[in-house]
Amino acid sequence: MEMLALVLTLLLSLSAATGAAAETVKVTTTPVFSHIPRLQASKDFQVLVRVEAPPALQQHRRVPVDLAVVLDVGASTGAGTARLDAVKKAVKFIIRQIHDDDRLAVVGPSNYRLLPGFLNTRDARWNAEKSVDQLEPRGEFTSGAGLEEAIKILEELPATASRSSRARFVILVTDRAVAEGSSRLFNKLPRESLSLPPVHTLGLGAAHDPRELLHIARESQGTYSFVDDQNTDGITGAIAVCLSGLKNVVAVGARVRLEAPVGSGVTIERIQSGGYTYSRTRPITTRDDKTYVEVAVGAIYAGEVKSFLVHLSVPALLPSTSTVVADGCYRQQLLTASVVGHYTNSDEEHAAAPASPSPTVTQAILYVQRPPPEALDVACGGTLHRVPVPVVMNHIARFGVLEMVATFVDTDIGRHSTVTAEMATKLRVQWEKFVQARQFWSGLDLGVLDDEVSRMVNILEEAASRSGSSTSLSAATAYVLSWLSSYQMQRPTAMGSPGSVAAAFVTVNMQLTLLQVRNDFDRGSTTITNLRGSNAAAAVRDVRTGRRHLPRRQHRLPAGRIGGRHQRSNEADAPGVGSGEQPPAMRRCRRRG
């Protein structure tokens, strides 16, 4: 009964969101301040650009998928045998989850194709599962060769299959260190290319190399997850965390274009895009005048949100400079944000529809107020005050923490073969300084990030206390790198178990897929706590231990204080402002006109 109630809650939340959602992917822009004084310049004016995909409630709202799964699993020990059996169950779960118009290939040890090429799964699921039962442990197989084989399979797709109408992915599952050079597979190709299939890597146990798997994922714009030795029965759940997005793609080849008005003096100084690459060169003019940036996003999953922080340089306006006057407000256009991609077509008669052959453009134009001095002078009846928008401030902090951890990984974890107590101390001190420097930021809530960074510090300390243990070393490194991958790609990753996922990127589709894991296997190790309201970042529980792996929900402290424990998921940030409405100050100006 409890399970039924939970499923109904999830479906109702998804249905309500679908009813209110736009038909296609939408883009919104939110400035950190609603206005810039007319006679002042702003050298670093932050704008939050968000790309939001509609939830998927019906199959016809998804893009067909071509998926290649690479398995590199041994069974030399008792634990290895259990792991191999768990991997077989996970692959069978994939076979049951993918849709009839998806295509699947599985590459086993020695490059043996368990499923010969791509099979349409409509009439082949049973045979595919029987093939998985024949999976044998590896011999001299290297996962690098298997990865190349998977990409080769993708490249051998029939010429009649348009790459712009289907999504392509690779899932690499391995329990040992990747062969040297395998992670450099993508280096010879331009990172901006959206023709590369994203490789989502899953490391199993203590023997895998987290750094190599993260590199493969990062170079291909995939994600890195891992399952530790204590959670072998959670391999299917870890696969489900990734698969929940792959089976619900709503757009492929997506690019976010950011343009400042030419001749306005406004320039795009930099952009914080996490793990998504970008180019400053305009497609036609091939010049870089700091007024154009294009971010390569690729596939977009149903219900997910991508956030980018744009830093603009905005010059002062001369008294003679003309501005748009609307409802009594002086406004200036600063930025145009567009999402260009191949979206799924709506076709009620089919289970799914290929993405449109021609790219679709969704656009948002950002205006900010440029009030004259008298509008800011309280003595003259001015009503405008510079109050930052909380959702922008929190994203500024999020990207700041991401850069802090990325630097820590490069300078410490990436250069040492062991975890030391000094590493944990360094990360803790860096975090304390980060918090102290932002203690008076209005509307800032670092509660969830504080929990996550503290968890990283604790894991590093525990690993350092067990010096000489390869298990603790691998788990500590893997946890930090998996967290980094999640925040760079803004997608959920399994950080040791399917119950340990960054709260900011949990989607309803992910939770429903994990529920299906539990339904498929009576011994499944994951379930989901009940959603509260429209917040899709409800914590994930581990049934065997009852331990909550995600941060606890706490009360928000007053604005300007650090340590409030509540943080919305990326699907529910800043209602109103984040969804395209104007900040309160701008609405006041409109009424005043």
Stockholm file with secondary structure:
# STOCKHOLM 1.0

chainA/1-593         MEMLALVLTLLLSLSAATGAAAETVKVTTTPVFSHIPRLQASKDFQVLVRVEAPPALQQHRRVPVDLAVVLDVGASTGAGTARLDAVKKAVKFIIRQIHDDDRLAVVGPSNYRLLPGFLNTRDARWNAEKSVDQLEPRGEFTSGAGLEEAIKILEELPATASRSSRARFVILVTDRAVAEGSSRLFNKLPRESLSLPPVHTLGLGAAHDPRELLHIARESQGTYSFVDDQNTDGITGAIAVCLSGLKNVVAVGARVRLEAPVGSGVTIERIQSGGYTYSRTRPITTRDDKTYVEVAVGAIYAGEVKSFLVHLSVPALLPSTSTVVADGCYRQQLLTASVVGHYTNSDEEHAAAPASPSPTVTQAILYVQRPPPEALDVACGGTLHRVPVPVVMNHIARFGVLEMVATFVDTDIGRHSTVTAEMATKLRVQWEKFVQARQFWSGLDLGVLDDEVSRMVNILEEAASRSGSSTSLSAATAYVLSWLSSYQMQRPTAMGSPGSVAAAFVTVNMQLTLLQVRNDFDRGSTTITNLRGSNAAAAVRDVRTGRRHLPRRQHRLPAGRIGGRHQRSNEADAPGVGSGEQPPAMRRCRRRG
#=GR chainA/1-593 SS CHHHHHHHHHHHHHHHHHHHSCSSCEEEEEESSSBCCTTCCEEEEEEEEEEECCCCCSGGGSCCEEEEEEEECCCSSHHHHHHHHHHHHHHHHHHHHSCTTCEEEEECGGGCBSSCSCEETTTTHHHHHHHHHTCCCCSSCCHHHHHHHHHHHHHTSCTTSCTTSSEEEEEEEESSCCCTTGGGTTTTSCTTCTTSCCEEEEEESSSSCHHHHHHHHHHHTCCEEEECGGGGGGHHHHHHHHHHHHTTEEEEEEEEEEECCTTSSCEEEEEECTTCCEECSCTTTCCCCSSEEEEEEEEEETTCEEEEEEEEEECCCCTTCCCEEETTEEEEEEEEEEEEEEEBCCCTTSSCCCBCSSCEEEEEEEEEECCCHHHHCGGGTCCCCCCCCHHHHHHHHHHHHHHHHHHHHHHTGGGCSSCCHHHHHHHHHHHHHHHHHTTTCTTCCCHHHHHHHHHHHHHHHHHHHTTTCHHHHHHHHHHHHHHHHHHHHTSCCCEESTTCCCGGGCCHHHHHHHHHHHHHCTTCCEEECCCBTTBCCCCEEETTTCCBCSCCCCCCCCTTCSCCCCCCCTTSSSTTTTTTCCCHHHHHHHHHC
#=GC SS_cons         CHHHHHHHHHHHHHHHHHHHSCSSCEEEEEESSSBCCTTCCEEEEEEEEEEECCCCCSGGGSCCEEEEEEEECCCSSHHHHHHHHHHHHHHHHHHHHSCTTCEEEEECGGGCBSSCSCEETTTTHHHHHHHHHTCCCCSSCCHHHHHHHHHHHHHTSCTTSCTTSSEEEEEEEESSCCCTTGGGTTTTSCTTCTTSCCEEEEEESSSSCHHHHHHHHHHHTCCEEEECGGGGGGHHHHHHHHHHHHTTEEEEEEEEEEECCTTSSCEEEEEECTTCCEECSCTTTCCCCSSEEEEEEEEEETTCEEEEEEEEEECCCCTTCCCEEETTEEEEEEEEEEEEEEEBCCCTTSSCCCBCSSCEEEEEEEEEECCCHHHHCGGGTCCCCCCCCHHHHHHHHHHHHHHHHHHHHHHTGGGCSSCCHHHHHHHHHHHHHHHHHTTTCTTCCCHHHHHHHHHHHHHHHHHHHTTTCHHHHHHHHHHHHHHHHHHHHTSCCCEESTTCCCGGGCCHHHHHHHHHHHHHCTTCCEEECCCBTTBCCCCEEETTTCCBCSCCCCCCCCTTCSCCCCCCCTTSSSTTTTTTCCCHHHHHHHHHC
//
